[in-house]
Amino acid sequence: MAEQSAAMNTQPFLITALSNFKERGKFSYSAYRDRGLNPSDDEIRDGLERFFNHFADQLMVAARQDATEKEYKKLLKDALKMLNKDVFDTEDRDFICDTFYELAGIVRVDLKDDLNKWRYGSFFITMMKVVDFFRGKKEEEVLEVRSQTCTGCGQSLEALVLEKRHGVPDTDWWIIQCNSCREYNLFSIGPDVKELRCNGFHQVESLPRHEFTEEQANIRLEQIKYFRQR
């Protein structure tokens, strides 16, 4: 009963997050430019947009039926198999993986291994694991979670610290966007972080602290909210 109650409590959040995902121009011309990429042909971009919007609809149906983590993962893996990676260039493949990773984050599924296999191939991943074993490299480990609450939807926006080094300064204010409600927030990562992974948000701008006070960073945040959400 407790698991069923928890699923029902998360259902509205999932549906809202997936609806916002659909509304966003995920493979638009500007989305490529924002990543510093040359936009692919309209046929490729439009096809990917339709594919992921249709898949988001499937996930919303699953959410309304209180799907389990196992059921969500099967949907994600089946959808991933439908895309022939040989059709896409390197930049599109990375874009596709990032989009699947975002959806997996919304429904709380670990899809990292499956995305790596799709992107690089099973043989390559197996060989990398062998190399890592002999080198003594451990699986990705989250050392610390630095989080804050989204001002838009109240969800937790998390910076997962993967590697720390004493003395690494906190050089920038981050302006970030929540993946769920698309609200812009100001995020301060903090010192001693060498490597991290974003969970629930993506970075929009980085403002050097030697140029921006916190007040000035908040002014820039309000400018972005005004001009980009119009």
Wavefront OBJ file of the C-alpha trace (Angstrom):
o trace
v 0.000 0.000 0.000
v 2.834 2.361 0.851
v 4.459 1.827 -2.579
v 1.133 2.424 -4.337
v 0.569 5.609 -2.336
v 4.063 6.864 -3.201
v 3.448 6.195 -6.897
v 0.178 8.126 -6.817
v 1.899 11.031 -5.069
v 4.502 11.308 -7.830
v 2.025 10.909 -10.688
v 1.103 14.616 -11.063
v 4.793 15.589 -11.009
v 5.663 13.047 -13.702
v 2.826 14.108 -15.983
v 3.696 17.796 -15.576
v 7.376 17.148 -16.233
v 6.621 15.062 -19.323
v 4.154 17.670 -20.626
v 6.813 20.366 -20.258
v 9.268 18.084 -22.023
v 6.878 17.794 -24.988
v 6.343 21.544 -25.230
v 10.048 22.311 -25.447
v 11.769 22.449 -28.833
v 14.190 19.667 -28.005
v 15.766 19.416 -31.464
v 15.088 22.910 -32.716
v 17.638 24.962 -34.618
v 18.316 27.058 -31.517
v 18.675 23.962 -29.312
v 21.589 22.840 -31.475
v 23.106 26.303 -31.435
v 22.830 26.458 -27.639
v 24.977 23.326 -27.491
v 27.509 24.803 -29.888
v 26.523 22.354 -32.653
v 25.709 22.749 -36.317
v 21.985 21.949 -36.682
v 21.168 18.744 -38.531
v 18.841 18.640 -41.530
v 15.188 19.478 -40.923
v 14.216 15.873 -41.681
v 16.432 14.535 -38.891
v 15.450 17.195 -36.366
v 11.715 16.975 -37.071
v 11.819 13.178 -36.980
v 13.523 13.132 -33.583
v 11.094 15.725 -32.248
v 8.100 13.595 -33.287
v 9.707 10.416 -31.955
v 10.378 11.803 -28.495
v 7.015 13.568 -28.235
v 5.255 10.299 -29.066
v 7.384 8.469 -26.525
v 6.631 11.099 -23.866
v 2.936 10.366 -24.485
v 3.625 6.679 -23.807
v 5.376 7.533 -20.566
v 2.427 9.699 -19.494
v 0.072 6.774 -20.105
v 2.375 4.628 -17.960
v 2.444 7.301 -15.247
v -1.358 7.400 -15.110
v -1.295 3.626 -14.663
v 1.216 3.929 -11.790
v 3.965 2.077 -13.655
v 6.824 0.525 -11.711
v 10.502 1.343 -12.203
v 10.903 -1.956 -14.065
v 8.064 -1.064 -16.451
v 9.496 2.407 -17.113
v 12.919 0.929 -17.832
v 11.461 -1.535 -20.331
v 9.687 1.313 -22.135
v 12.906 3.313 -22.281
v 15.004 0.384 -23.509
v 12.428 -0.569 -26.146
v 12.286 3.020 -27.420
v 16.074 3.232 -27.546
v 16.219 0.060 -29.659
v 13.882 1.668 -32.201
v 16.537 4.228 -33.152
v 19.238 2.974 -35.508
v 22.353 4.814 -34.380
v 24.003 4.314 -37.794
v 21.505 6.768 -39.275
v 22.779 9.601 -37.072
v 26.069 11.440 -36.887
v 28.111 11.710 -33.695
v 26.532 14.949 -32.497
v 22.996 13.643 -33.021
v 23.828 10.444 -31.138
v 25.053 12.458 -28.167
v 21.932 14.638 -28.372
v 19.713 11.516 -28.420
v 21.495 10.019 -25.414
v 21.161 13.263 -23.456
v 17.434 13.362 -24.227
v 16.911 9.768 -23.119
v 18.956 10.522 -20.004
v 16.637 13.437 -19.224
v 13.536 11.242 -19.582
v 15.136 8.512 -17.465
v 15.787 11.129 -14.785
v 12.157 12.241 -14.817
v 10.880 8.693 -14.211
v 13.795 7.880 -11.860
v 15.375 5.078 -13.894
v 19.095 4.348 -14.229
v 19.653 4.029 -17.980
v 23.366 4.868 -18.068
v 24.642 1.398 -19.080
v 22.016 0.990 -21.803
v 22.819 4.404 -23.266
v 26.539 3.647 -23.271
v 25.908 0.343 -25.067
v 23.722 2.052 -27.663
v 26.236 4.850 -28.151
v 29.475 2.866 -28.163
v 28.512 -0.812 -28.607
v 28.564 -3.775 -26.218
v 32.087 -4.885 -27.173
v 33.563 -1.458 -26.469
v 31.821 -1.211 -23.096
v 32.982 -4.703 -22.114
v 36.576 -3.862 -23.015
v 36.411 -0.609 -21.063
v 35.184 -2.491 -17.992
v 38.099 -4.910 -18.324
v 40.558 -2.021 -18.609
v 38.961 -0.265 -15.637
v 39.189 -3.468 -13.618
v 42.935 -3.806 -14.171
v 43.427 -0.127 -13.498
v 41.454 -0.424 -10.309
v 38.904 2.141 -11.427
v 35.677 2.063 -9.446
v 32.158 2.531 -10.694
v 30.927 6.108 -10.668
v 30.402 7.054 -7.048
v 28.486 10.038 -5.761
v 30.544 11.527 -2.945
v 28.138 14.290 -2.017
v 24.863 15.829 -3.136
v 24.593 19.604 -3.163
v 21.022 20.589 -3.754
v 18.463 23.337 -3.594
v 14.741 23.559 -4.190
v 13.400 24.790 -7.508
v 11.558 28.078 -7.015
v 9.033 27.021 -9.649
v 7.877 23.506 -8.761
v 9.603 22.732 -5.476
v 11.541 19.756 -6.845
v 15.082 19.101 -5.657
v 17.793 20.306 -8.057
v 20.897 18.272 -7.346
v 24.582 18.629 -8.177
v 26.024 15.126 -7.706
v 29.669 15.498 -6.716
v 31.732 12.710 -8.331
v 35.208 13.952 -7.474
v 36.452 16.440 -4.905
v 39.763 18.221 -4.577
v 40.624 20.530 -1.713
v 41.314 24.056 -2.841
v 39.204 24.058 -6.014
v 37.428 27.426 -5.834
v 33.777 28.131 -6.492
v 34.451 30.521 -9.358
v 30.987 31.024 -10.883
v 27.334 31.590 -10.230
v 25.283 29.157 -12.287
v 22.001 30.105 -13.890
v 20.198 26.815 -14.370
v 16.862 25.623 -15.714
v 14.738 23.001 -14.002
v 14.063 20.032 -16.296
v 10.601 19.579 -14.789
v 8.966 23.010 -14.848
v 11.564 24.966 -16.889
v 11.916 27.623 -14.190
v 15.261 29.444 -14.059
v 17.189 29.417 -10.781
v 20.483 30.715 -9.438
v 22.713 27.887 -8.225
v 25.926 28.046 -6.210
v 27.898 24.793 -6.478
v 30.371 25.532 -3.703
v 34.112 24.859 -3.383
v 36.255 21.695 -3.673
v 34.322 20.216 -6.622
v 36.431 18.795 -9.465
v 33.725 16.774 -11.250
v 29.956 16.697 -10.943
v 26.803 15.586 -12.702
v 23.566 17.584 -12.850
v 20.360 15.866 -11.766
v 17.050 17.559 -12.479
v 18.469 20.632 -14.191
v 20.830 21.851 -16.890
v 23.136 24.839 -16.938
v 22.130 27.895 -18.969
v 24.810 30.461 -18.129
v 27.904 30.725 -15.974
v 28.636 34.086 -14.332
v 32.181 34.658 -12.977
v 32.117 35.696 -9.326
v 34.890 38.230 -9.877
v 32.561 40.064 -12.275
v 29.143 39.457 -10.664
v 28.065 39.924 -7.085
v 25.148 37.778 -5.901
v 22.858 40.761 -6.397
v 24.086 41.252 -9.965
v 23.721 37.534 -10.659
v 20.105 37.708 -9.501
v 19.507 40.690 -11.789
v 20.846 38.643 -14.705
v 18.595 35.766 -13.614
v 15.536 38.033 -13.771
v 16.584 39.263 -17.226
v 16.747 35.681 -18.490
v 13.374 34.874 -16.965
v 11.825 37.901 -18.659
v 13.277 37.546 -22.132
v 13.341 33.738 -22.495
v 9.924 32.997 -21.040
v 8.051 35.571 -23.097
l 1 2 3 4 5 6 7 8 9 10 11 12 13 14 15 16 17 18 19 20 21 22 23 24 25 26 27 28 29 30 31 32 33 34 35 36 37 38 39 40 41 42 43 44 45 46 47 48 49 50 51 52 53 54 55 56 57 58 59 60 61 62 63 64 65 66 67 68 69 70 71 72 73 74 75 76 77 78 79 80 81 82 83 84 85 86 87 88 89 90 91 92 93 94 95 96 97 98 99 100 101 102 103 104 105 106 107 108 109 110 111 112 113 114 115 116 117 118 119 120 121 122 123 124 125 126 127 128 129 130 131 132 133 134 135 136 137 138 139 140 141 142 143 144 145 146 147 148 149 150 151 152 153 154 155 156 157 158 159 160 161 162 163 164 165 166 167 168 169 170 171 172 173 174 175 176 177 178 179 180 181 182 183 184 185 186 187 188 189 190 191 192 193 194 195 196 197 198 199 200 201 202 203 204 205 206 207 208 209 210 211 212 213 214 215 216 217 218 219 220 221 222 223 224 225 226 227 228 229 230
